[in-house]
């Protein structure tokens, strides 16, 4: 109950006139940032951080976290309408969101995405409010082997649950890891796969790959099909919203699972991107209509969106309680806290009560304001679709080029974006899945460093990955996922064998 | 890239899917070998202070080679290999009609800056593919770079590549 009274006090801080205004501005800026490919939540918060130095810390963090919520919402808009994920965590939303839009159900897809995001975030905020101390204790138990095991689980579930051929899934994934390894090795300081090029020192940023693979690749594919965004109409009005809301309760289980995965991945710094992929994969496995995933199933939109928002929101928990950022954006916000002279950690809850609870209250309010804003401004975003393709296509190429350039202010990245565009075109036509490639590129560094740290701890003994119950069970689950197709085949064969016997018996 | 598939006739002539499967699998195989080679160069074993720089990528390279060989084997020897045309010549021309201008656009950005290059790219694209009148091409192709300039350069304070024209007006 103590949390409840603190939260009420937080609402009184967040509900002042100027804080509400910052919330509103933050959400609008966030949606804009989320919509522009390449200008992600982390970049957006980082760019706008200097603007908030003159504000009181509470107002500043409210505005910045609202930019974050806005970016989380905004990423879904371009994913669904153009098949261009504005944010890495909206990649999984494109799988079913864009086919829905192509089938003329853009309004439904957007409403489902926004509502699921809202629900995911709301449950995550409730988790933050009431479980903060408990969860903080648990995440202290996570060492490098556990981190690696969680990442292994994510990758294995791709191979086992993906719809593509395992060889192609593995090839795409390894390509992502290989690209992630390019550049300066931060542990030993060795240059890897740069072949004497200073430009490659930075390595390959996943944003460049995403912009090329999805943005340029999609333009090339669309060109091949003729000059049109086929059938993408986004009519969103109260009737469409109401109609979608009536359907959503059917997917309560998917939403709940997505939220749990998201909270888990957000707190144990897995992040919103793997959470959205994992939630999508698991929803596909457990859904009655799993085989239809990828063709425009609303459930395929609900799953990644709830998980991404729950992860994005709960990533702030370890940042506040332990000073460990659960996501890149949380890392930038952490930088902000330090600049404002606030020391994150358990003491923050004691010493800066107004700040912490004001922020938590703003998470509730920010998401409500966000949902209202995105639902009401979508017709404006959707109006872009009425513009002919021969105008939109070059503009998208220009936006992609700008997005690729702004990641590191490097022209080489823009050229690389075109190369990734060709890769995206080829891979898509040959059924190589793009998601594992991007995921490996995003998590490659993290996976490698947690693997190396584990190896250091065990002096090269792989047995560290089943040295205790926690890491052992995650690894076992990963292996189960990896060999899932073989297991299901074997089980089916066994069952068929039994049936044959059963059928044989009466004859006898 | 344009390799003639001889199995189809008339309008469906183009690059065969099988050829492209083989090309892409060979490319990923080559990349895998590069990864293995470079990992061995920087050391793929165990040093006194722990795993060497190539320790992790070395295994990535091996798995990449294995997966590519698997795909290659499937394409060449398994009956399930995909048949048909990957892209017909007609469609390839359409794809190139957007890709080649995009390459020229990116190259031009180095010399004349992104704003001027964008205006030209949008204008040419609209004229070529949309057959729009100049009265529509000019306002659209000019307003987009101006909006970008305001958004990135003025509002977000993100500098984008600029050329001689921007220098002339003091940027």
Interface residues (C-beta under 8 A of the other chain):
Chain A: X39 X47 X48 X165 X167 X168 X170 X171 X174 X175 X177 X178 X181 X185 X187 X188 X190 X191 X192 X193 X195 X216 X219 X220 X223 X224 X226 X227 X388 X390 X391 X393 X394 X395 X397 X398 X401 X402 X405 X406 X409 X411 X414 X415 X418 X421 X422 X425 X426 X427 X429 X430 X432 X448 X451 X452 X455 X456 X460
Chain B: X17 X20 X21 X24 X25 X28 X31 X32 X34 X35 X38 X39 X42 X43 X46 X50 X51 X52 X53 X54 X55 X56 X57 X60 X61 X63 X64 X66 X67 X68 X70 X71 X74 X82 X86 X87 X91 X94 X95 X97 X98 X99 X102 X103 X105 X106 X109 X110 X114 X118 X121 X122 X125 X126 X129 X130 X132 X140 X144 X145 X148 X152 X156 X157 X158 X159 X160 X161
